[in-house]
């Protein structure tokens, strides 16, 4: 059923209300409640359904400015459930304001299930999965009229703002839960925009990313430009290792062909992939030759954010493994695929492995055969669809909550053991997972180990020193300092042995209380991480990898300001050797960005989300979290 969008009342202090506008005089629907304030865009109100669209008027006819949004609806309509609708702003045509850097020509601002408007966080998740950007959030918090009145907009470039409750609401309550502020004299033209020549608004670099999320054919050059590689010069002139690798790949040619092949394979998967998953796969195709170790940090500093950036990097790092003979007996292949499914979408990963260059002749044929054989095993195990482990996780999460296991650490530990049992074929249902994880529900019966991973100067120690409830902190730099010199590397073997002994004792002491111990070392490689990991296994510790991903330029800047800077050659060696852990190498993983907060997680039992939204039980109190695998 088609439904027109309600008229939004003006706030009492909105200067743009005309005589025929609705103005609210009561704010009781907003008072005392959490609200979200978003920028109001100057366009045409438009509603999208699974099978069509209309402007504010249900009988809106053809207009040239609606052609693009009709194409968008044809791409994303299949992702809109029956009975749902997406309301937003069609900003293709220039009205009173000229936009030059839009992310898309359509912005969604609310999602409706029948007569119920979804809460804001769920709306943002759904829109991103669909491939539609939302308007910029200007303010969020408990409604404060004084704070809203103090908001200052650039009225030469911004029409106004909309305030709504963060919680969902019924259509009947729309006038109480939503209101707007519009600049004075907003309409400055004599002729209505529909009767003037259509002038498209300008798109910014990020529009290429949103096009891919929404299912459009990718523009390889536009994607690289959006990621900051638009000015890549000849190989040998790049400013950093990642840009240099991109320059080499572009010089070799074929990027457009690889991107097109990967896109075709992803779109050919049996189940439609969400916008963010599709984007990660396409970008991995464009960047398939870039070293993974530096890629995540480089991308996280750009428009993707940590969650998508590390997924792109993990795809790039994992796909070659599918093109080689499986190194273990076939009986162990399921366990390996389950572990891999915790780190990447296996359907997308196999699409990437089948599309990326694999040599020529016999070598290429063998690589394709290995990929196809792996895909058959993954399909037989039910792992090729999106989020194949989610039913198990959701069921276990619900069962643990019902049993009173509210501790995030204990729940995460149970989820890690359930994944292992599922991979080994020992359990298949949430009920079996509940029975198999009884030992770990008492979170006070085993210690926690937070193992820091990242190059010198990346901010590991700063982050870890702020963790609450740490009972023991073991830093190799501290041990070297106690021996006389923090920078003296001659006794590294003895320092390491002393550190591991202290770690063992600290975990043993923390076990009866479920205490936390921090291991502060670079832990650059799997071999290095394995030393502390072996001690943790002996003590049955819950192991968390805290991976700090900071871009090379920022790392060099920080190192230059340190009281004890690392020599340039040593830091360069660390960057070349750094192989960040994949999800599943520890019970759970926290990804820490340049701002010093957790921006993404893996291995947590918290609600599975897209790559950019909050996860409940992901990290220590006060951190910012992203989506989970």
Secondary structure, 3 states (H helix, E strand, C coil): CCCCCCCCCECCCCCCCCCCCCECCCCCCCCCCEEEEEEECCCEEEEEECCEEEECCCCCCCCHHHHHHHHHHHHHHHHCCCCEEEEEEECCECCCCCCCCECCCEEEEEEEECCEECCHHHHHHHHHHHCCEECCEEEEEECCHHHHHCCCCCCCCCCEEEEEECCCEEHHHHHHHEEEEECCCCCCCCCCHHHCCCCECCECCCHHHHHHHCCCCCCHHHHHHHHHHCCCCCCCCCCCHHHHHHHHHHHHCCHHHHHHHHHHHHHCCCCCCCHHHHHHHHHHHHCCCCCHHHHHHHHHCCCCHHHHHHHHHHHHHHHHHHHCCCCCCHHHHHHHHHHHHCCCCHHHHHHHHHHCCCCCCHHHHHHHHHHHHHHHHHHHCCCCCCCCCHHHHHHHHHHHHHCCCCCHHHHHHHHHHHHHHHHCCCCCCHHHHHHHCHHHCCHHHCCEEEEEECCCCCCHHHHHHCCCCEEEEEEHHHHHHHCCCCCCCCCHHHHHHHHHHHHHHHHHHHHCCCCEEEEECCCCCHHHHHHHHHHHHHCCCEEEEEEECCCHHHHHHHHHHCCCCCCHHHHHHHHHHCCCCCCCCCCEEEEECCCCCEEEEECCCCCCCCCCCCCCCCCCCCCCCCCCC
